[in-house]
Amino acid sequence: MAPNRPQTQAQPLMPHATATWLVDNTSLTFAQIAAFCQIHVLEVQAIADGTAAARLTPRDPVRANELSEAEIEKGQADPSYRLKITAGPAQVRRTSGPRYTPLAKRQDKPDGIAWILRNHPEITDGQISKLIGTTRTTIEAIRNREHWNIANIVPKDPVTLGLCSQRELDALVAAAARKAGVPLQDDGRLGADRDAMLAELKAERQAEESGGVRDQDEPTAESLFRRP
């Protein structure tokens, strides 16, 4: 069914799931929700009545950085107000740089970033950005406790959250420790899978060299395992 107004701004990534969340958690009118999600007002009505073809898991546009609490409050105070979507995160527009993170895990990124900042201050913002797939602005906001959701951020191991592998984290910690001159505590995890890590690092290096791009901070097999 076509939207009931022209698309004058970006559409939420998951419009129907977003509409479901707005119906359940705000007092916005159906017309406001339809306009923001760019779906027909009758679709919003069906979601509210429970008669939609499929009941989608609600998607919080605030946590997804698509809508601010201030915008929701404006809309609830004035039924004629049309909500404005927040610009999408930088990694969505990127053609190269930080890795792609599945949508379901993106809300866990701040927790993973906070864990690295607390436990491994020797790791640079650029390295965190590449490992987690985030922006330097987000990292700085979490470090300075200026992030919009700082009250709910709990430091959690990014490996446990599924944001990176243990091998990737270990390699980055080792490289950052060597560069910063910090003694590296060997807990046995690197040695347990040394051959596989060597092969992976070699393949990554060869792929980057063949493409003419190389990150100066990225560890190589030689620098990672060379004894002091």
N, C-alpha and C positions, 0 to 999 in steps of 0.2 A: 504494500500500500504506500502511495507516495506521501511525502511530508506535506503538511498543510501550510508551509511557508517556504520561500526560497532559502537555499543554504547560503547564508551570509557570513558564517564563521565555521571553523573546523567542527566536525562532529565527534562526539565521544567515541572512544575506540570500540566500546560495546554498548551501543545506544539502548537496546531493550533491557539489558541487565542493569544499566545505569538508571533507567526509568523505574525499574522495579525498586531499586534502593531509595530513590527520591520519593516514590509513593509511600514506602514503608517508614521512612525516617524524617520526612519534612511535611510541612503544611502548605507546600506550594500547590498552586492550582494545576489541573490537568493541562490547561493551555500552556502554562509556563514550562512544565516538564516536557511537553510535546515539542515546544519551540527549542528548548535547550538540546534535547536528544535528536531533534530533526526527524521525528516520527509523527504519525497522524494522532490527533487527540483521541480518536476512538480506540487506538491501540493502547493508550495510557488508561482509558476507561476500562478496557478488558483486563489489563494487568491489575487494576484496583479491585475489580469485581471477581477476579480469580477465574475468568472465562477465557483467558489467552490460550492459544494453542499449546504453548509449553511454558511451564513455570521455570524461569531462569534463576540461577543463583545471583542474588543482588550484588552489584559491583559499586563500591564506595568511590565516587568521583573525587572526594576530598583526599583520601589516601592515594588515589591515582594521580594527584596533582592536576586534575582537570577542572576543579571547581573549588573555590575557597569558602570557608564558613561565612565570611563577610558577604559574599555574593548571595548565599542562601538566605541570610538574614534580610538582605535588601529585598529579595523576592518575596519573602514571607510577609514583610511589612507593606509591600505595594504589589497587589495582584497584577497590575499592568506592567510591572518591570520585567524585562527579559534578561535572563542570566547570561553572563559572558564567560565563555570557556577560557581557562588559563592555558597559556602556551605550553605545548607538550615538552617533555624532558629532552635534553640535547641529544641523548643517544638514539632517539627515535629518528632524528633527521640525519644522523651521521652515516657516511658511506664507508668510513674506516675508523679505527680506534677501539674503544672498549667493546668487549664481547657482548653478544646478544644474550639477554636474560629472559627466560620464560615469564610471561605476564603474571602467573600465579606467584612467582618468587620475588617480583620487584618490590613489593611492600616490605620484604625482609632485608633489603639492602641497607637501610640506616642502622639496623641492629648489627649487621656484619661489619660495617664501617666503624661503628663505635667500638667494637671488640678489637679490631686491628689498631685503632688509635690508642686504646688503653694498654694493650699487651705488646705492641711492636711499634713504638714511636720512631724507630729507625727507618721504617718504611716510608718512602716519600708519597706525596699526594698523587703524583703521576703514576706511581706503581700501583697504588690502591685503585685509582681510576681504571687502569687496565685490567686488574685482577677481578674487580667486582662489576665493572661495567657501569660506572657512574660519572659524575662531573666533579671538577675541583670545587665548584661553588657549593655543592651539597656537602662535600667533605669538610670544607671550611666552616659551613654553618653548624655541622654537628660538633666539630672541635670547639667552636666558640659558644656552643649551646644556644644558637640562634635559629636552629631548625624549627619549622612551624609545628612539628610534632615531637619536640624534644622531650616532653613530659612522658611520652609513651615509648621512647626508645630504650631498649634494654640490650646491652652488649651481649652478643651471641656469636659463637664460633661460626665463621662463614662456611666452613666445611660441613658442619652439622646442618646449616640452613640450605645446603645444596647450591651455594653461589660459586663455589670453586672446588677443586679436588684437593685432597691432602698433599699430593705431590706438588701441585702448583704453589700452594701456600708455603710448603717447606722450601722449595727452590727460591721463592721470593724472599723469605726470611733469611736464608743463607746468603743470598746475594747482597741484600740490604745490610746485613750484619758485617760482612767483609768490607763493604764500601764505607760504612760508618766506623769501622774499627772496633766493633762490639764483639766480645767473645761469644762464639756460637755454642749453645748447649746441645750436645748430641744426644738425642733421646732414642736413637736407633731407627727412626722412621726412614731417614734418607738411605741408610745402608741396606735396609731390607728390600728395597726395590731399585737399587742403583742402576742395574743394566737397563731396565725399562725406562728410567728417567733419562739416562744418557741417550738412548735411541730417540726419545721424544724431543729432547732439547736439540739434538742434531737435526732432526727432521724440520723443526720449527725454524732453526737458523738457516737451513738450506732454502726453505720456502721463502723466507724474508729476503735473503740475498738474491734469489732469482727474480724477485719482484722489485728489486731496487730500493727496498725499505728496510731499515734496521733501527731498532730502538737501542740507544746507547746504554740504557740502564738494564736491559734484559740480560739475565745470566746465561753464560755459555757453559758447556760441559767442562771445559778446561778451567774456567774461573770458579765454577761451583765446587769442584772436587779437588782443586789443587791445594795441597797441604801448606799451611803457613810456614 
